[in-house]
């Protein structure tokens, strides 16, 4: 299977990888970026808040600097981050995801400081990273969009008029950021004013940008996204789709590829349109275009609607890595340095099926209430076809200041059934205590018929809750077994294990040999 790149004009850039990379982020994504940067021979530089001094990514940094100030805000302080980059003598900045990753002003400030920004150019962030601007660009490129506004909401009366035209229910949505923050479903006009105010307040607190807009809310829909790469030299290529329909509070819990039950022609058309839109603004780096596919009573044959661009790396990017064998952080670094892709887009192949589960510090049996505190026991799975990206380690603290993602557990298989079986087993081996997590809950969900059938949509968890009432959690792995397993790994390695970037559960250097063994 191959993907033809779309084309657009671009300016040439001097081809060179950066030498000293500042990772302007924390947690799992900082660790993820640091591993690839180390493998490529880059000097890795870090920043951290007063609450993050013990995070594992700092062990992979050659040098790191504490950001002074309120730990809830310091990662959003672009001036502090750029000042740290100068002091550490960085020549490039990788923003990770969240925080400043889609902030065009930050990208511009990085470049104004004479540093390389590993992500879209400032004008591209303005054109696509902002959801309202992205909707305008999509319409201009001929990509179907969800009915809604193209300007931020200001007047509740005008919002009410638009909502009536579109038809309730509607969705109030933050123009900046992601992760479900700044989003409110509104069922009737009476809820509108309060929902707008709350969405604006949440968006301002999370992203420093309180603009919100309105679009049609589909009660039955699948959430499908296309991973794209723009090489900064006039080409954009689709790396295939991912299904992200299993969500709680508009935040994803499970992602898989390919999308079960989606016709190949529809997936290819979606990918072609995504590449066209990215090429239309001469996109540079990794990005994801998100689409809604109406289902159930809202289903329309072949219909899908663009909703937004995430002009950055996504949390679920490893799902695509497992199917393509690509390292998307490496591609980001190559593209930022003007080196282009490490692969031939005409020879790109997708293999097997991959699924990611987000292990989050929340109690799924108490309406996903956050679970905070010190981690005393951490046991993460390993095995054929399993990949774990995690920052969780015994002794670290789950803080109220940041996102509660602890780990991503992924499985690859030749078939979807094999991937599901591997992931379910891996999740049942996962123990992070004493905080509550989503691991056991997701293991249950993926083994049940609604998910196994592949015919699910974003209502799957609500329907499950309604059908089952209060579900009882599975018995976790006995604590003493997890402690013994962790002790065994510690005694063999001398320190807590940081899993290497793997493909099908194997180190990157053995991918080709592993492929031959499996195919032979």
TORMAR-309656 format. One record per residue (C-alpha): residue in three letters; z, y, x. Coordinates in steps of 0.5 Angstrom, whole numbers, always signed. Example, Ala and Ser with C-alpha at 12.3 -4.5 7.8 and 13.67 -1.06 7.14 Angstrom:
// TORMAR-309656
site rest = ALA	pz = +16	py = -9	px = +25
site rest = SER	pz = +14	py = -2	px = +27
// end
This chain:
// TORMAR-309656
site rest = UNK	pz = +0	py = +0	px = +0
site rest = UNK	pz = -2	py = +7	px = +3
site rest = UNK	pz = -1	py = +14	px = +1
site rest = UNK	pz = -6	py = +19	px = +2
site rest = UNK	pz = -3	py = +26	px = +4
site rest = UNK	pz = -4	py = +33	px = +0
site rest = UNK	pz = -7	py = +38	px = +4
site rest = UNK	pz = -5	py = +46	px = +5
site rest = UNK	pz = -6	py = +51	px = +10
site rest = UNK	pz = +0	py = +52	px = +15
site rest = UNK	pz = +1	py = +56	px = +22
site rest = UNK	pz = +2	py = +52	px = +28
site rest = UNK	pz = +8	py = +51	px = +32
site rest = UNK	pz = +10	py = +49	px = +39
site rest = UNK	pz = +11	py = +41	px = +39
site rest = UNK	pz = +18	py = +40	px = +42
site rest = UNK	pz = +25	py = +36	px = +39
site rest = UNK	pz = +31	py = +41	px = +39
site rest = UNK	pz = +36	py = +39	px = +45
site rest = UNK	pz = +42	py = +42	px = +42
site rest = UNK	pz = +43	py = +40	px = +35
site rest = UNK	pz = +49	py = +43	px = +31
site rest = UNK	pz = +50	py = +40	px = +24
site rest = UNK	pz = +53	py = +45	px = +19
site rest = UNK	pz = +56	py = +40	px = +15
site rest = UNK	pz = +62	py = +34	px = +14
site rest = UNK	pz = +63	py = +27	px = +12
site rest = UNK	pz = +58	py = +22	px = +11
site rest = UNK	pz = +52	py = +26	px = +12
site rest = UNK	pz = +54	py = +29	px = +19
site rest = UNK	pz = +56	py = +22	px = +21
site rest = UNK	pz = +49	py = +20	px = +19
site rest = UNK	pz = +45	py = +26	px = +22
site rest = UNK	pz = +49	py = +25	px = +29
site rest = UNK	pz = +47	py = +18	px = +30
site rest = UNK	pz = +40	py = +19	px = +29
site rest = UNK	pz = +41	py = +25	px = +34
site rest = UNK	pz = +45	py = +21	px = +39
site rest = UNK	pz = +39	py = +16	px = +39
site rest = UNK	pz = +34	py = +21	px = +40
site rest = UNK	pz = +38	py = +24	px = +46
site rest = UNK	pz = +40	py = +30	px = +43
site rest = UNK	pz = +46	py = +34	px = +45
site rest = UNK	pz = +50	py = +33	px = +38
site rest = UNK	pz = +55	py = +39	px = +36
site rest = UNK	pz = +59	py = +40	px = +30
site rest = UNK	pz = +63	py = +44	px = +26
site rest = UNK	pz = +70	py = +43	px = +22
site rest = UNK	pz = +75	py = +46	px = +18
site rest = UNK	pz = +82	py = +46	px = +19
site rest = UNK	pz = +82	py = +40	px = +14
site rest = UNK	pz = +77	py = +36	px = +17
site rest = UNK	pz = +80	py = +35	px = +24
site rest = UNK	pz = +80	py = +28	px = +24
site rest = UNK	pz = +73	py = +26	px = +21
site rest = UNK	pz = +69	py = +21	px = +25
site rest = UNK	pz = +63	py = +25	px = +26
site rest = UNK	pz = +67	py = +29	px = +31
site rest = UNK	pz = +67	py = +23	px = +35
site rest = UNK	pz = +60	py = +23	px = +36
site rest = UNK	pz = +59	py = +30	px = +38
site rest = UNK	pz = +59	py = +32	px = +45
site rest = UNK	pz = +62	py = +39	px = +43
site rest = UNK	pz = +65	py = +42	px = +36
site rest = UNK	pz = +68	py = +48	px = +34
site rest = UNK	pz = +73	py = +49	px = +28
site rest = UNK	pz = +71	py = +54	px = +23
site rest = UNK	pz = +77	py = +59	px = +21
site rest = UNK	pz = +79	py = +61	px = +14
site rest = UNK	pz = +80	py = +57	px = +8
site rest = UNK	pz = +77	py = +50	px = +8
site rest = UNK	pz = +75	py = +51	px = +1
site rest = UNK	pz = +70	py = +56	px = +3
site rest = UNK	pz = +68	py = +56	px = +11
site rest = UNK	pz = +62	py = +51	px = +10
site rest = UNK	pz = +59	py = +56	px = +6
site rest = UNK	pz = +60	py = +62	px = +11
site rest = UNK	pz = +53	py = +63	px = +14
site rest = UNK	pz = +56	py = +68	px = +19
site rest = UNK	pz = +61	py = +63	px = +21
site rest = UNK	pz = +57	py = +57	px = +22
site rest = UNK	pz = +51	py = +61	px = +26
site rest = UNK	pz = +57	py = +64	px = +30
site rest = UNK	pz = +59	py = +57	px = +32
site rest = UNK	pz = +52	py = +55	px = +33
site rest = UNK	pz = +51	py = +61	px = +38
site rest = UNK	pz = +58	py = +60	px = +42
site rest = UNK	pz = +56	py = +52	px = +42
site rest = UNK	pz = +49	py = +54	px = +45
site rest = UNK	pz = +45	py = +50	px = +40
site rest = UNK	pz = +38	py = +51	px = +39
site rest = UNK	pz = +37	py = +48	px = +32
site rest = UNK	pz = +41	py = +47	px = +26
site rest = UNK	pz = +41	py = +41	px = +21
site rest = UNK	pz = +44	py = +43	px = +14
site rest = UNK	pz = +45	py = +36	px = +12
site rest = UNK	pz = +46	py = +37	px = +4
site rest = UNK	pz = +50	py = +41	px = -1
site rest = UNK	pz = +54	py = +47	px = +2
site rest = UNK	pz = +48	py = +52	px = +5
site rest = UNK	pz = +43	py = +46	px = +5
site rest = UNK	pz = +38	py = +50	px = +0
site rest = UNK	pz = +40	py = +57	px = +2
site rest = UNK	pz = +34	py = +61	px = +4
site rest = UNK	pz = +38	py = +66	px = +6
site rest = UNK	pz = +42	py = +62	px = +11
site rest = UNK	pz = +35	py = +59	px = +13
site rest = UNK	pz = +33	py = +66	px = +15
site rest = UNK	pz = +39	py = +68	px = +18
site rest = UNK	pz = +38	py = +61	px = +23
site rest = UNK	pz = +31	py = +63	px = +25
site rest = UNK	pz = +33	py = +71	px = +26
site rest = UNK	pz = +38	py = +68	px = +31
site rest = UNK	pz = +33	py = +65	px = +35
site rest = UNK	pz = +35	py = +58	px = +32
site rest = UNK	pz = +31	py = +52	px = +29
site rest = UNK	pz = +32	py = +51	px = +22
site rest = UNK	pz = +32	py = +43	px = +21
site rest = UNK	pz = +29	py = +44	px = +14
site rest = UNK	pz = +24	py = +48	px = +10
site rest = UNK	pz = +22	py = +55	px = +12
site rest = UNK	pz = +26	py = +61	px = +8
site rest = UNK	pz = +20	py = +62	px = +4
site rest = UNK	pz = +19	py = +55	px = +2
site rest = UNK	pz = +27	py = +55	px = +0
site rest = UNK	pz = +26	py = +61	px = -4
site rest = UNK	pz = +19	py = +58	px = -7
site rest = UNK	pz = +22	py = +51	px = -9
site rest = UNK	pz = +30	py = +50	px = -7
site rest = UNK	pz = +32	py = +55	px = -12
site rest = UNK	pz = +31	py = +51	px = -19
site rest = UNK	pz = +28	py = +57	px = -23
site rest = UNK	pz = +23	py = +59	px = -17
site rest = UNK	pz = +21	py = +51	px = -17
site rest = UNK	pz = +19	py = +51	px = -24
site rest = UNK	pz = +15	py = +57	px = -23
site rest = UNK	pz = +11	py = +54	px = -17
site rest = UNK	pz = +11	py = +47	px = -21
site rest = UNK	pz = +7	py = +50	px = -27
site rest = UNK	pz = +3	py = +54	px = -22
site rest = UNK	pz = +1	py = +47	px = -19
site rest = UNK	pz = -1	py = +44	px = -26
site rest = UNK	pz = +6	py = +40	px = -26
site rest = UNK	pz = +9	py = +39	px = -33
site rest = UNK	pz = +15	py = +42	px = -33
site rest = UNK	pz = +21	py = +41	px = -38
site rest = UNK	pz = +21	py = +46	px = -44
site rest = UNK	pz = +26	py = +52	px = -42
site rest = UNK	pz = +26	py = +59	px = -39
site rest = UNK	pz = +23	py = +61	px = -32
site rest = UNK	pz = +29	py = +67	px = -31
site rest = UNK	pz = +36	py = +67	px = -31
site rest = UNK	pz = +40	py = +68	px = -37
site rest = UNK	pz = +44	py = +74	px = -38
site rest = UNK	pz = +44	py = +76	px = -46
site rest = UNK	pz = +48	py = +70	px = -50
site rest = UNK	pz = +44	py = +73	px = -56
site rest = UNK	pz = +37	py = +72	px = -52
site rest = UNK	pz = +39	py = +65	px = -50
site rest = UNK	pz = +41	py = +63	px = -57
site rest = UNK	pz = +34	py = +65	px = -59
site rest = UNK	pz = +31	py = +61	px = -54
site rest = UNK	pz = +35	py = +55	px = -55
site rest = UNK	pz = +33	py = +55	px = -63
site rest = UNK	pz = +26	py = +55	px = -61
site rest = UNK	pz = +27	py = +49	px = -56
site rest = UNK	pz = +31	py = +46	px = -61
site rest = UNK	pz = +38	py = +43	px = -60
site rest = UNK	pz = +41	py = +40	px = -56
site rest = UNK	pz = +39	py = +44	px = -49
site rest = UNK	pz = +42	py = +44	px = -42
site rest = UNK	pz = +45	py = +50	px = -39
site rest = UNK	pz = +43	py = +49	px = -31
site rest = UNK	pz = +45	py = +52	px = -25
site rest = UNK	pz = +39	py = +55	px = -21
site rest = UNK	pz = +42	py = +54	px = -14
site rest = UNK	pz = +45	py = +47	px = -11
site rest = UNK	pz = +46	py = +41	px = -15
site rest = UNK	pz = +50	py = +35	px = -16
site rest = UNK	pz = +51	py = +36	px = -23
site rest = UNK	pz = +55	py = +42	px = -22
site rest = UNK	pz = +54	py = +48	px = -26
site rest = UNK	pz = +51	py = +44	px = -32
site rest = UNK	pz = +53	py = +44	px = -39
site rest = UNK	pz = +50	py = +40	px = -45
site rest = UNK	pz = +50	py = +45	px = -51
site rest = UNK	pz = +49	py = +41	px = -58
site rest = UNK	pz = +49	py = +48	px = -62
site rest = UNK	pz = +49	py = +55	px = -62
site rest = UNK	pz = +57	py = +56	px = -63
site rest = UNK	pz = +58	py = +52	px = -56
site rest = UNK	pz = +53	py = +57	px = -53
site rest = UNK	pz = +56	py = +63	px = -50
site rest = UNK	pz = +62	py = +59	px = -47
site rest = UNK	pz = +58	py = +54	px = -44
site rest = UNK	pz = +54	py = +59	px = -41
site rest = UNK	pz = +60	py = +63	px = -38
site rest = UNK	pz = +63	py = +56	px = -35
site rest = UNK	pz = +56	py = +54	px = -32
site rest = UNK	pz = +56	py = +61	px = -29
site rest = UNK	pz = +63	py = +61	px = -26
site rest = UNK	pz = +62	py = +54	px = -23
site rest = UNK	pz = +56	py = +55	px = -20
site rest = UNK	pz = +58	py = +61	px = -17
site rest = UNK	pz = +64	py = +57	px = -14
site rest = UNK	pz = +60	py = +52	px = -12
site rest = UNK	pz = +54	py = +55	px = -9
site rest = UNK	pz = +56	py = +63	px = -9
site rest = UNK	pz = +50	py = +64	px = -14
site rest = UNK	pz = +52	py = +64	px = -21
site rest = UNK	pz = +45	py = +64	px = -24
site rest = UNK	pz = +44	py = +59	px = -30
site rest = UNK	pz = +38	py = +58	px = -34
site rest = UNK	pz = +36	py = +54	px = -40
site rest = UNK	pz = +32	py = +48	px = -41
site rest = UNK	pz = +31	py = +42	px = -47
site rest = UNK	pz = +36	py = +36	px = -46
site rest = UNK	pz = +33	py = +29	px = -48
site rest = UNK	pz = +38	py = +25	px = -50
site rest = UNK	pz = +34	py = +19	px = -48
site rest = UNK	pz = +31	py = +19	px = -41
site rest = UNK	pz = +30	py = +16	px = -35
site rest = UNK	pz = +31	py = +20	px = -28
site rest = UNK	pz = +26	py = +19	px = -23
site rest = UNK	pz = +25	py = +22	px = -17
site rest = UNK	pz = +20	py = +23	px = -11
site rest = UNK	pz = +21	py = +23	px = -4
site rest = UNK	pz = +16	py = +27	px = +0
site rest = UNK	pz = +15	py = +30	px = +7
site rest = UNK	pz = +11	py = +36	px = +9
site rest = UNK	pz = +9	py = +36	px = +16
site rest = UNK	pz = +9	py = +44	px = +17
site rest = UNK	pz = +2	py = +43	px = +19
site rest = UNK	pz = -1	py = +43	px = +12
site rest = UNK	pz = +0	py = +36	px = +9
site rest = UNK	pz = +5	py = +33	px = +4
site rest = UNK	pz = +6	py = +26	px = +3
site rest = UNK	pz = +10	py = +22	px = -2
site rest = UNK	pz = +14	py = +16	px = +0
site rest = UNK	pz = +15	py = +13	px = -7
site rest = UNK	pz = +20	py = +14	px = -13
site rest = UNK	pz = +27	py = +12	px = -14
site rest = UNK	pz = +31	py = +11	px = -20
site rest = UNK	pz = +37	py = +15	px = -21
site rest = UNK	pz = +39	py = +14	px = -28
site rest = UNK	pz = +46	py = +11	px = -28
site rest = UNK	pz = +50	py = +17	px = -28
site rest = UNK	pz = +57	py = +20	px = -30
site rest = UNK	pz = +57	py = +28	px = -32
site rest = UNK	pz = +50	py = +29	px = -29
site rest = UNK	pz = +52	py = +26	px = -22
site rest = UNK	pz = +48	py = +20	px = -20
site rest = UNK	pz = +52	py = +13	px = -18
site rest = UNK	pz = +47	py = +8	px = -17
site rest = UNK	pz = +40	py = +9	px = -14
site rest = UNK	pz = +34	py = +4	px = -14
site rest = UNK	pz = +27	py = +3	px = -12
site rest = UNK	pz = +22	py = +2	px = -14
site rest = UNK	pz = +23	py = +4	px = -21
site rest = UNK	pz = +24	py = -2	px = -26
site rest = UNK	pz = +19	py = -3	px = -31
site rest = UNK	pz = +15	py = +4	px = -29
site rest = UNK	pz = +8	py = +3	px = -29
site rest = UNK	pz = +5	py = +3	px = -22
site rest = UNK	pz = +0	py = +8	px = -25
site rest = UNK	pz = +5	py = +13	px = -27
site rest = UNK	pz = +9	py = +12	px = -21
site rest = UNK	pz = +3	py = +14	px = -17
site rest = UNK	pz = +1	py = +20	px = -21
site rest = UNK	pz = +8	py = +23	px = -20
site rest = UNK	pz = +8	py = +22	px = -13
site rest = UNK	pz = +1	py = +25	px = -12
site rest = UNK	pz = +3	py = +31	px = -16
site rest = UNK	pz = +10	py = +32	px = -12
site rest = UNK	pz = +5	py = +32	px = -6
site rest = UNK	pz = +1	py = +37	px = -9
site rest = UNK	pz = +7	py = +41	px = -11
site rest = UNK	pz = +10	py = +41	px = -4
site rest = UNK	pz = +3	py = +42	px = +0
site rest = UNK	pz = +2	py = +48	px = -5
site rest = UNK	pz = +7	py = +52	px = -1
site rest = UNK	pz = +6	py = +49	px = +5
site rest = UNK	pz = +13	py = +45	px = +5
site rest = UNK	pz = +16	py = +43	px = +12
site rest = UNK	pz = +21	py = +37	px = +12
site rest = UNK	pz = +24	py = +33	px = +7
site rest = UNK	pz = +25	py = +34	px = +0
site rest = UNK	pz = +25	py = +31	px = -7
site rest = UNK	pz = +22	py = +32	px = -13
site rest = UNK	pz = +26	py = +30	px = -19
site rest = UNK	pz = +23	py = +28	px = -26
site rest = UNK	pz = +25	py = +26	px = -33
site rest = UNK	pz = +22	py = +20	px = -36
site rest = UNK	pz = +23	py = +21	px = -44
site rest = UNK	pz = +26	py = +14	px = -47
site rest = UNK	pz = +28	py = +11	px = -53
site rest = UNK	pz = +27	py = +15	px = -59
site rest = UNK	pz = +24	py = +21	px = -54
site rest = UNK	pz = +19	py = +16	px = -51
site rest = UNK	pz = +12	py = +18	px = -50
site rest = UNK	pz = +7	py = +14	px = -47
site rest = UNK	pz = +6	py = +16	px = -40
site rest = UNK	pz = +10	py = +23	px = -41
site rest = UNK	pz = +14	py = +25	px = -35
site rest = UNK	pz = +17	py = +32	px = -34
site rest = UNK	pz = +18	py = +36	px = -27
site rest = UNK	pz = +25	py = +39	px = -27
site rest = UNK	pz = +27	py = +41	px = -20
site rest = UNK	pz = +26	py = +40	px = -13
site rest = UNK	pz = +32	py = +39	px = -8
site rest = UNK	pz = +29	py = +42	px = -2
site rest = UNK	pz = +33	py = +38	px = +3
site rest = UNK	pz = +35	py = +31	px = +5
site rest = UNK	pz = +38	py = +27	px = -1
site rest = UNK	pz = +44	py = +23	px = -1
site rest = UNK	pz = +40	py = +17	px = -3
site rest = UNK	pz = +35	py = +18	px = +2
site rest = UNK	pz = +37	py = +11	px = +5
site rest = UNK	pz = +34	py = +7	px = -1
site rest = UNK	pz = +27	py = +10	px = +1
site rest = UNK	pz = +29	py = +8	px = +9
site rest = UNK	pz = +30	py = +1	px = +7
site rest = UNK	pz = +24	py = +0	px = +4
site rest = UNK	pz = +19	py = +4	px = +9
site rest = UNK	pz = +23	py = +3	px = +15
site rest = UNK	pz = +23	py = +10	px = +17
site rest = UNK	pz = +29	py = +14	px = +19
site rest = UNK	pz = +28	py = +21	px = +15
site rest = UNK	pz = +33	py = +25	px = +19
site rest = UNK	pz = +28	py = +23	px = +25
site rest = UNK	pz = +22	py = +25	px = +21
site rest = UNK	pz = +26	py = +32	px = +19
site rest = UNK	pz = +27	py = +33	px = +27
site rest = UNK	pz = +20	py = +32	px = +29
site rest = UNK	pz = +17	py = +36	px = +23
site rest = UNK	pz = +22	py = +42	px = +25
site rest = UNK	pz = +20	py = +41	px = +32
site rest = UNK	pz = +12	py = +41	px = +30
site rest = UNK	pz = +11	py = +34	px = +32
site rest = UNK	pz = +9	py = +32	px = +25
site rest = UNK	pz = +10	py = +25	px = +22
site rest = UNK	pz = +12	py = +19	px = +27
site rest = UNK	pz = +7	py = +15	px = +22
site rest = UNK	pz = +0	py = +15	px = +19
site rest = UNK	pz = +1	py = +16	px = +12
site rest = UNK	pz = -5	py = +12	px = +11
site rest = UNK	pz = -2	py = +6	px = +13
site rest = UNK	pz = +5	py = +7	px = +10
site rest = UNK	pz = +8	py = +1	px = +7
site rest = UNK	pz = +14	py = +0	px = +2
site rest = UNK	pz = +17	py = -7	px = +2
site rest = UNK	pz = +22	py = -11	px = -3
site rest = UNK	pz = +27	py = -7	px = -7
site rest = UNK	pz = +33	py = -3	px = -5
site rest = UNK	pz = +39	py = -1	px = -9
site rest = UNK	pz = +45	py = +4	px = -7
site rest = UNK	pz = +52	py = +5	px = -10
site rest = UNK	pz = +56	py = +11	px = -9
site rest = UNK	pz = +63	py = +9	px = -7
site rest = UNK	pz = +67	py = +15	px = -10
site rest = UNK	pz = +74	py = +17	px = -10
site rest = UNK	pz = +75	py = +17	px = -17
site rest = UNK	pz = +78	py = +12	px = -23
site rest = UNK	pz = +72	py = +10	px = -27
site rest = UNK	pz = +77	py = +7	px = -32
site rest = UNK	pz = +80	py = +14	px = -33
site rest = UNK	pz = +74	py = +18	px = -35
site rest = UNK	pz = +72	py = +18	px = -27
site rest = UNK	pz = +79	py = +22	px = -26
site rest = UNK	pz = +79	py = +24	px = -18
site rest = UNK	pz = +83	py = +20	px = -14
site rest = UNK	pz = +86	py = +24	px = -8
site rest = UNK	pz = +91	py = +22	px = -2
site rest = UNK	pz = +91	py = +19	px = +5
site rest = UNK	pz = +87	py = +12	px = +6
site rest = UNK	pz = +92	py = +7	px = +8
site rest = UNK	pz = +87	py = +1	px = +8
site rest = UNK	pz = +79	py = +1	px = +9
site rest = UNK	pz = +75	py = -5	px = +9
site rest = UNK	pz = +67	py = -4	px = +9
site rest = UNK	pz = +62	py = -10	px = +8
site rest = UNK	pz = +57	py = -12	px = +12
site rest = UNK	pz = +52	py = -18	px = +12
site rest = UNK	pz = +44	py = -19	px = +12
site rest = UNK	pz = +41	py = -14	px = +8
site rest = UNK	pz = +47	py = -9	px = +7
site rest = UNK	pz = +48	py = -2	px = +10
site rest = UNK	pz = +54	py = +2	px = +9
site rest = UNK	pz = +54	py = +10	px = +11
site rest = UNK	pz = +61	py = +12	px = +10
site rest = UNK	pz = +66	py = +17	px = +13
site rest = UNK	pz = +72	py = +13	px = +10
site rest = UNK	pz = +77	py = +11	px = +15
site rest = UNK	pz = +85	py = +9	px = +15
site rest = UNK	pz = +89	py = +15	px = +16
site rest = UNK	pz = +84	py = +20	px = +14
site rest = UNK	pz = +85	py = +24	px = +8
site rest = UNK	pz = +81	py = +25	px = +1
site rest = UNK	pz = +82	py = +32	px = +0
site rest = UNK	pz = +81	py = +36	px = -6
site rest = UNK	pz = +77	py = +41	px = -2
site rest = UNK	pz = +70	py = +37	px = -2
site rest = UNK	pz = +66	py = +32	px = -6
site rest = UNK	pz = +69	py = +26	px = -7
site rest = UNK	pz = +64	py = +21	px = -4
site rest = UNK	pz = +67	py = +16	px = +1
site rest = UNK	pz = +61	py = +11	px = +2
site rest = UNK	pz = +54	py = +9	px = +0
site rest = UNK	pz = +53	py = +2	px = +0
site rest = UNK	pz = +46	py = -1	px = +0
site rest = UNK	pz = +43	py = -7	px = -1
site rest = UNK	pz = +36	py = -9	px = +1
site rest = UNK	pz = +32	py = -16	px = -2
site rest = UNK	pz = +25	py = -19	px = -2
site rest = UNK	pz = +26	py = -18	px = -10
site rest = UNK	pz = +30	py = -14	px = -15
site rest = UNK	pz = +35	py = -20	px = -17
site rest = UNK	pz = +36	py = -21	px = -9
site rest = UNK	pz = +38	py = -14	px = -8
site rest = UNK	pz = +43	py = -14	px = -14
site rest = UNK	pz = +46	py = -20	px = -12
site rest = UNK	pz = +47	py = -18	px = -5
site rest = UNK	pz = +50	py = -11	px = -7
site rest = UNK	pz = +55	py = -14	px = -12
site rest = UNK	pz = +58	py = -18	px = -7
site rest = UNK	pz = +58	py = -13	px = -2
site rest = UNK	pz = +62	py = -8	px = -7
site rest = UNK	pz = +67	py = -14	px = -9
site rest = UNK	pz = +68	py = -14	px = -1
site rest = UNK	pz = +69	py = -7	px = -1
site rest = UNK	pz = +77	py = -4	px = -1
site rest = UNK	pz = +79	py = +3	px = +0
site rest = UNK	pz = +86	py = +4	px = -2
site rest = UNK	pz = +91	py = +6	px = -5
site rest = UNK	pz = +86	py = +11	px = -8
site rest = UNK	pz = +82	py = +9	px = -14
site rest = UNK	pz = +74	py = +8	px = -13
site rest = UNK	pz = +68	py = +6	px = -16
site rest = UNK	pz = +66	py = +0	px = -12
site rest = UNK	pz = +69	py = -5	px = -17
site rest = UNK	pz = +66	py = -2	px = -23
site rest = UNK	pz = +59	py = -1	px = -20
site rest = UNK	pz = +59	py = -8	px = -18
site rest = UNK	pz = +61	py = -10	px = -26
site rest = UNK	pz = +55	py = -5	px = -28
site rest = UNK	pz = +50	py = -8	px = -24
site rest = UNK	pz = +51	py = -15	px = -26
site rest = UNK	pz = +51	py = -14	px = -33
site rest = UNK	pz = +45	py = -15	px = -38
site rest = UNK	pz = +43	py = -7	px = -39
site rest = UNK	pz = +42	py = -6	px = -32
site rest = UNK	pz = +39	py = -13	px = -30
site rest = UNK	pz = +34	py = -12	px = -35
site rest = UNK	pz = +31	py = -6	px = -32
site rest = UNK	pz = +31	py = -3	px = -39
site rest = UNK	pz = +36	py = +2	px = -38
site rest = UNK	pz = +36	py = +10	px = -38
site rest = UNK	pz = +42	py = +15	px = -37
site rest = UNK	pz = +46	py = +13	px = -43
site rest = UNK	pz = +47	py = +6	px = -40
site rest = UNK	pz = +55	py = +8	px = -38
site rest = UNK	pz = +56	py = +12	px = -45
site rest = UNK	pz = +53	py = +6	px = -49
site rest = UNK	pz = +57	py = +1	px = -44
site rest = UNK	pz = +64	py = +5	px = -46
site rest = UNK	pz = +62	py = +5	px = -53
site rest = UNK	pz = +61	py = -3	px = -53
site rest = UNK	pz = +67	py = -5	px = -49
site rest = UNK	pz = +72	py = +0	px = -51
site rest = UNK	pz = +77	py = +1	px = -45
site rest = UNK	pz = +75	py = -4	px = -40
site rest = UNK	pz = +79	py = -8	px = -35
site rest = UNK	pz = +78	py = -7	px = -27
site rest = UNK	pz = +76	py = -13	px = -23
site rest = UNK	pz = +82	py = -16	px = -19
site rest = UNK	pz = +80	py = -13	px = -12
site rest = UNK	pz = +80	py = -16	px = -6
site rest = UNK	pz = +87	py = -18	px = -4
site rest = UNK	pz = +90	py = -12	px = +1
site rest = UNK	pz = +93	py = -17	px = +6
site rest = UNK	pz = +85	py = -20	px = +7
site rest = UNK	pz = +83	py = -13	px = +8
site rest = UNK	pz = +88	py = -11	px = +13
site rest = UNK	pz = +87	py = -18	px = +17
site rest = UNK	pz = +79	py = -16	px = +16
site rest = UNK	pz = +80	py = -9	px = +19
site rest = UNK	pz = +85	py = -12	px = +24
site rest = UNK	pz = +80	py = -17	px = +27
site rest = UNK	pz = +75	py = -11	px = +27
site rest = UNK	pz = +79	py = -7	px = +31
site rest = UNK	pz = +81	py = -12	px = +36
site rest = UNK	pz = +74	py = -14	px = +38
site rest = UNK	pz = +72	py = -6	px = +38
site rest = UNK	pz = +78	py = -2	px = +40
site rest = UNK	pz = +77	py = +3	px = +35
site rest = UNK	pz = +75	py = +4	px = +28
site rest = UNK	pz = +68	py = +1	px = +27
site rest = UNK	pz = +62	py = +6	px = +25
site rest = UNK	pz = +56	py = +2	px = +22
site rest = UNK	pz = +50	py = +3	px = +26
site rest = UNK	pz = +43	py = +6	px = +22
site rest = UNK	pz = +40	py = -1	px = +20
site rest = UNK	pz = +34	py = -4	px = +16
site rest = UNK	pz = +36	py = -10	px = +12
site rest = UNK	pz = +42	py = -10	px = +15
site rest = UNK	pz = +40	py = -10	px = +22
site rest = UNK	pz = +40	py = -5	px = +28
site rest = UNK	pz = +33	py = -1	px = +28
site rest = UNK	pz = +31	py = -4	px = +34
site rest = UNK	pz = +30	py = -11	px = +31
site rest = UNK	pz = +27	py = -9	px = +25
site rest = UNK	pz = +20	py = -11	px = +27
site rest = UNK	pz = +23	py = -18	px = +30
site rest = UNK	pz = +27	py = -19	px = +23
site rest = UNK	pz = +20	py = -17	px = +19
site rest = UNK	pz = +17	py = -23	px = +23
site rest = UNK	pz = +22	py = -28	px = +22
site rest = UNK	pz = +23	py = -26	px = +14
site rest = UNK	pz = +15	py = -26	px = +13
site rest = UNK	pz = +14	py = -33	px = +17
// end
